[in-house]
Amino acid sequence: MRFRIKQLLKIVLGISIIVATNGAQAADKAHNVILFVPDGLRAQMVRPDTAPTMSSLRDAGVNFANSHSLFPTFTTSNASAMATGHYLGDTGNFSNTIYTGYPVPGAGASVTPFLESDPVLGDVDEHFAGDYLNAETILKAARKAGFNTASIGKLGPVLIFDHTERSGQKTIIADDSTGSKNGIPIAKWAADGLLAAGLPLTAPSRGDNGKSGSAVTAGTLSANVEQQKWFSQLFTKVVLKKFKQDQKPFVAVFWSRDPDGTQHNQGDSLNKLVPGINGPTSLTAIKNADDNLREIRDALIELGLDKNTDIVISADHGFSTISKQSSTSFAAKERYPDVPEGFLPPGFLAKDLAHALGFALWDPDQQNAPIPTNAHSKFANGVLGDNPDVPLVVVAGNGGSDLIYLPSTSGQADSQKLAEKVVRALLAQDYVSGVFVDSRLGTFPGTLTLKDINLQGSAITPMPAIAVNFKSFSTGCDIANICAVEIADTGLQQGQGMHGSFSRADTFNFNAGYGPDFKKQFVDTAPVSNADIGKTIAAILKLKIPNQGKLVGRVVTEAMPSGKMPRVIKTTRRSLASDEGLRTILMYQEVGKTRYFDAAGFPGKTVGLEDISFAK
C-alpha cells in the first residue's frame, strides 16, 4: 500500500511539474508583432469618418499624439529607421535618392539611384560590403531567433526590412515586382497558398493609379485598390494562415502604398493648390489603407491570433501639396515643352546651382548627357563640373528637400570654399528654407549642421555635404498641417502631392499601438519617432540587436503596461545670421539623449515654425 501511495505521489508531482512548466512556457512565449505602415498618412487625417479601423485601434490602444518622421522625410529613409532603430546618419539611407559614388547597374548606371527598387538595393548592398545599412534589421534578427517573418507591400521599403536575404525562403518578401524577373522569389508554400486561394503568382500593377498625368492632363482619380487587395489577401489568406499552422511566433510588415501613391498622382487639383491632397481621390486612398488593416485585423480574430498579437501602426512621413513657383530661380525663367511657363522644372536646384557656380550640368540618369538650355534632367538629379565622371557637385533631387554632395574637391580647403559658394547660392533663392552643412566643412552664417539633425554618424554610404529644405506654407485652413504646401523638386505637377520637407506637416506622421504589450486607451504625449518603432518592436520580441552606431531611438516604455512618462525637454536652435539676415531655426524635443525634430527652416517659410510654444 505504501508503495502504491508513493507511486501515486510521484505521478501527481510529475503532472504538477509538467503543468507548471507548460504554464511558464506559455507565459514566456513571445508575442507576435505586425507593423502596418500606411505610407504618407498624416496624423490629423485619421478620424472615424476617414479611417475607422485605425481610429478605433488608436483610441482603444495607444495614441502616439506627438509622433515624428525622420528628416529628410522620405520613404526608404524612414523604412531604414523602422527596420534598424537608427537615425539616418547611421543607416546611410539619407533619402529615396542618394549619391553612391559609383554607377549602379540596376539604376541604368546612374550614380544617383532611386532606392525603391529590388535590383538597386541588391547592387548597393553588394557594393557596400554586403549591407549598405551596416546594421541588423528587426526581421533579420527575428528570423535568426526562430520567428516566422514576412514583409509585404510597397516596392523598396518592404525589402529593406530584410534586404540581405534575397532567396525568399527565410523571409517572405512580396512587393510590386513579385513574380517578375526583378522580384524576390517566394517560397513554394506561399506560391501553393496563392494558387489554392485563387490568386495569381504575379503582383498586379497599379493600373490607373500609377498614372501621374502631365502639365496638361490630370493624374489618377483611382486609389490603389486592386494591387493592395492582392497584397492583403496574400497576407491574410496565405501568410497568416501558415504562421498559425506553424505555431511559432511571428513578426510581419505590411507596407500600404496608399495613401502615398495616390496623393502623389491624384488628379483632383491639376496646377491648383486647393483642394490639393485633400480632394476625394486622396480621401479614398486613406480609406483603402484602412480597409487593408481591417482585413488583417479580421483575419487575426478568425485565426485566434488577436489576443497574442501587437499591431503597431506607423506612417513613414506626412504629406503636402506641391508648389512649383519661384521669382528668383534661373531655371523657372527658361521654357520647357512639358512645364507651364514660369514654373520650376524637375531638377531646378541642380540647374540653378550650375548657373550660379558657372559649372556645366549633366544628367546622371541619361548616361551623363549634357543638359542644354530650355531642357531639364530626367529625375531631378544633376552632376556639375567639366567632367561628369569626376563631378565637383552632385545634386540628388528628392522632392521637398534635396541633398548636395561635393565628391571631387582636392582637399579640405577646396571643399570649404566650394561649400561656401554653394551656400551663398542657396541663400539667394526664395524657395530655400533652411540649410544644413557637414560640420567638418566649417560654420556658415544662415546654416546649421548635419550633426544637429542626426545626419552625421557611422554610415558607410557617402554622406551629403549639404541638405537643403524647401519652403512650405499653408493655404489658410484651420489646421496648417492639413493644407500645407511645399516647393518640391519633382516631375509631378503643382497641386499634386509630395513630402520630404522639414515642415511639421511632413514630420507629423500617424502612429498608434494596440495589443498585449500596449496600454489601453492611453494618449502618449511624449515624442516618438520611427527610430523608436524599430527599438520598441525589438524589445517586444526580446531581440538583442547590437548598435552599430550611436544615433539610436528608444523603447517607448511609457506606452507599455506599468510604464511611466519620461521627462521631455523642448529646444530651439538658431544659426548665425547670414548677410541677408537669414537664420536656419531648428525646433526639437529630447527624451534623454534621443532627439525628435519638429520643424526647421527660415521663420515664415516653414509650416510649424510659427508655433510659439517651441520658439520661446
SULMO-V161873 format. One record per residue. OMEGA is omega in whole degrees, -180 to 180 (* if undefined). Layout:
OMEGA  OMEGA
//
This chain:
178  180  -180  179  178  179  180  179  178  180  180  179  179  178  180  180  180  180  180  -180  179  178  178  179  178  -180  -178  -176  -177  175  173  177  170  172  179  -176  173  -170  174  -178  178  -175  -174  175  -178  -180  178  -178  -178  -176  -173  -179  180  179  -178  178  176  -176  179  -179  -179  174  176  -170  -176  -172  -173  164  174  177  -3  -170  -179  -170  -175  177  -177  172  179  179  178  -176  -173  -174  -178  172  -169  176  175  -176  -178  176  -168  179  174  177  -179  172  -176  -179  177  179  -177  -175  -177  178  180  180  176  174  179  -175  170  -168  179  -176  178  177  -179  179  176  179  -177  174  -177  -178  -176  171  176  -179  -175  178  -179  -179  178  -179  -177  179  178  180  -178  -179  177  180  175  177  163  -175  178  175  -169  174  -168  178  179  -178  179  -178  -177  -177  173  -167  180  179  -172  179  -177  -177  -178  173  177  176  178  -179  -179  -175  -177  -179  178  -179  -179  -175  173  179  174  -177  -178  -178  178  177  178  179  177  -179  180  179  -180  -178  178  180  -179  179  177  173  178  -180  -178  180  -180  -178  -177  -179  -179  -180  -179  -179  -179  178  -173  171  -177  172  -176  -170  -171  -179  -178  174  178  179  -177  178  173  -177  -172  -174  -176  -172  -179  178  178  179  177  -180  -178  -178  176  175  -176  170  -175  177  170  -176  -179  177  175  7  -175  -174  180  178  175  -168  -170  -179  -178  -165  -174  178  177  -178  -180  7  -179  -177  179  179  -175  -179  178  178  176  179  177  178  179  177  180  178  177  179  178  179  178  179  179  180  178  180  -179  -179  -178  -178  -171  -176  -175  -176  173  174  175  179  180  172  -179  -178  173  -175  178  174  -175  165  -180  -173  178  177  -178  -172  172  -178  -178  -179  175  -179  -177  -178  -175  -179  177  -177  179  180  177  177  170  -180  -177  -179  179  -179  179  178  178  179  -178  -176  -177  -178  170  -176  -176  -179  -178  -180  176  180  179  176  177  178  -175  175  179  174  179  -179  -176  -174  177  178  178  170  -173  177  -178  -177  -177  178  176  -172  174  -180  173  176  173  -179  -174  -176  -178  172  178  176  178  179  177  -167  -165  176  -170  -179  -177  -178  178  179  -180  180  179  178  179  179  180  180  180  179  -180  -177  179  -176  -178  -180  180  175  179  -180  -179  -171  173  -175  -179  179  178  -179  -178  179  -179  -176  166  -175  173  178  -180  -176  175  175  174  -179  -174  -176  178  171  -180  -180  177  174  -175  170  -175  175  -180  -176  173  -179  180  175  171  177  -175  -180  -173  -178  -178  -177  179  178  177  168  -176  178  -170  173  176  -171  171  -179  174  -172  178  178  179  -176  178  174  177  175  -180  179  -175  -180  177  -176  179  177  -178  177  -173  -179  -179  175  177  177  -176  175  -180  -179  176  179  178  179  178  173  176  179  178  -179  -177  177  178  180  178  -179  -179  178  177  -177  -179  177  177  178  -175  -177  -172  174  -179  173  -175  -175  -180  -180  -178  -180  -180  178  -178  -180  179  174  -177  177  178  -173  171  178  -178  176  167  179  174  178  179  -180  -179  175  170  180  179  176  -180  177  179  167  -172  180  -178  -178  179  -171  -178  -177  179  178  178  178  -179  -178  176  177  -180  180  179  -179  -173  178  176  -172  -178  *
//
